[in-house]
Amino acid sequence: MNNMLKCFMSKKSLKKTNPYLKDTSLGKALLYQSVSSSTAVEGVLTKYPKLSKSAEKKLKDIIAVHEPEASYE
């Protein structure tokens, strides 16, 4: 069974295959946002910065390419 799993697992990291993480600055900002929201659910408040305007624009551009039907407005 382990051999079967190995056949289907990608050899590339998530950072290299996920379009949202390929851009280093956007990936870092999204990671901070994810950690902040996840820890808030657990009752721990963090002070990570919100996405900058340029990061928001990059994110919207990526979403538009990969999810053309989606609307996040």
C-alpha positions in Angstrom: 0.0 0.0 0.0 2.9 2.4 0.7 4.2 2.0 -2.8 0.8 3.0 -4.1 0.8 6.2 -2.1 4.3 7.1 -3.3 3.2 6.8 -6.9 0.5 9.5 -6.5 2.4 11.9 -4.3 4.0 14.9 -6.0 7.7 15.4 -5.7 7.3 19.2 -5.8 6.6 21.2 -2.7 3.4 22.9 -2.0 5.3 26.2 -2.3 6.3 25.4 -5.8 2.9 24.1 -7.0 0.4 26.4 -5.3 -0.2 29.5 -7.4 -0.9 31.6 -4.3 2.4 30.8 -2.7 4.7 31.1 -5.8 5.0 34.8 -5.3 7.3 35.1 -2.3 6.0 38.4 -0.8 2.3 37.4 -1.4 2.9 33.9 0.0 4.5 35.3 3.2 1.6 37.8 3.6 -1.0 35.0 3.1 0.9 32.7 5.6 0.7 35.5 8.2 -3.0 36.0 7.5 -3.7 32.3 7.8 -1.7 31.9 11.0 -3.4 35.0 12.5 -6.9 33.8 11.7 -6.2 30.2 12.8 -4.8 31.2 16.1 -7.7 33.6 16.7 -10.1 30.7 16.4 -8.2 29.1 19.2 -8.5 32.3 21.3 -5.0 33.6 20.7 -4.9 37.1 19.3 -1.9 38.0 17.1 -0.8 41.2 15.5 0.2 40.3 12.0 -0.3 43.0 9.4 -3.2 43.0 7.0 -2.5 42.4 3.4 -1.1 45.5 1.7 -3.0 47.0 -1.3 -0.4 45.5 -3.7 -0.7 42.1 -2.1 -4.5 42.3 -2.3 -4.2 43.2 -6.0 -1.8 40.3 -6.7 -4.2 37.9 -4.9 -7.2 39.1 -6.9 -5.2 38.8 -10.1 -4.2 35.2 -9.3 -7.8 34.3 -8.2 -9.1 35.7 -11.5 -6.9 33.5 -13.5 -7.4 30.3 -11.4 -11.0 30.8 -10.4 -12.7 32.9 -13.1 -16.2 32.3 -11.9 -15.4 33.3 -8.3 -16.4 36.6 -6.8 -14.8 37.9 -3.6 -16.3 41.4 -3.5 
